[in-house]
Amino acid sequence: MKAITYFLGTLILLGGVIYGLMMLGVPTAVLIVVSLIIAGLGIMGAAKAAGSSKKITQTSADSSGNTSTTETKVENDAI
């Protein structure tokens, strides 16, 4: 779900920046380069968000009162 949010945010940012640059009269070649850079940053951000992982800590106690802690790393590959 985070990847979709990054993608939509990137599209909104891209549209705003391109519109602003067009209003300033910036050449088309510069618009294309800026578009590619912003799109690339958006894709990298979405990939990072989609491939994040979480640590889960579980603490348990046995009958004698001794406690043990277990950490598990869970990969989140779902988009």
C-alpha positions in Angstrom: 0.0 0.0 0.0 2.9 2.3 0.7 4.2 1.9 -2.8 0.9 3.1 -4.3 1.0 6.1 -2.0 4.5 6.9 -3.2 3.5 6.5 -6.8 0.5 8.9 -6.4 2.6 11.4 -4.6 5.3 11.2 -7.3 2.7 11.8 -10.0 1.3 14.9 -8.2 4.8 16.3 -7.6 5.8 15.6 -11.2 2.6 17.4 -12.5 3.2 20.4 -10.3 6.9 20.8 -11.1 6.3 20.3 -14.9 3.5 22.8 -14.9 5.5 25.4 -13.0 8.5 25.0 -15.3 6.3 25.3 -18.4 4.8 28.5 -17.0 8.4 29.8 -16.6 9.2 29.0 -20.2 11.8 26.3 -19.6 12.8 24.4 -22.7 11.2 21.0 -23.4 14.5 19.2 -23.1 14.9 20.4 -19.5 11.3 19.3 -18.8 12.0 15.8 -20.0 15.2 15.5 -17.9 13.4 16.8 -14.8 10.5 14.4 -15.4 12.9 11.4 -15.7 14.7 12.4 -12.5 11.5 12.8 -10.5 10.1 9.6 -11.9 13.3 7.7 -11.0 13.2 9.1 -7.4 9.6 8.1 -7.1 10.3 4.5 -8.3 13.2 4.2 -5.9 11.1 5.4 -3.0 8.2 3.1 -3.8 10.6 0.1 -4.1 12.2 1.0 -0.7 8.7 1.3 0.9 7.5 -2.0 -0.6 10.6 -3.9 0.5 10.6 -2.8 4.1 10.9 -5.2 7.0 9.8 -5.1 10.6 11.2 -6.6 13.8 8.9 -8.5 16.0 10.0 -9.0 19.6 8.4 -11.8 21.6 9.0 -12.3 25.3 8.1 -15.5 27.1 8.4 -16.9 30.6 8.8 -20.5 31.7 7.3 -22.1 34.8 10.4 -21.2 36.9 10.0 -17.4 36.1 12.9 -17.2 33.6 12.2 -14.9 30.7 13.5 -15.2 27.2 13.3 -12.7 24.3 13.1 -13.7 20.7 13.4 -11.2 17.8 12.1 -12.1 14.4 12.6 -10.1 11.2 9.6 -10.1 8.9 10.0 -9.1 5.3 7.1 -7.1 3.7 7.2 -7.7 0.0 3.5 -7.1 -0.7 2.6 -4.0 -2.6 
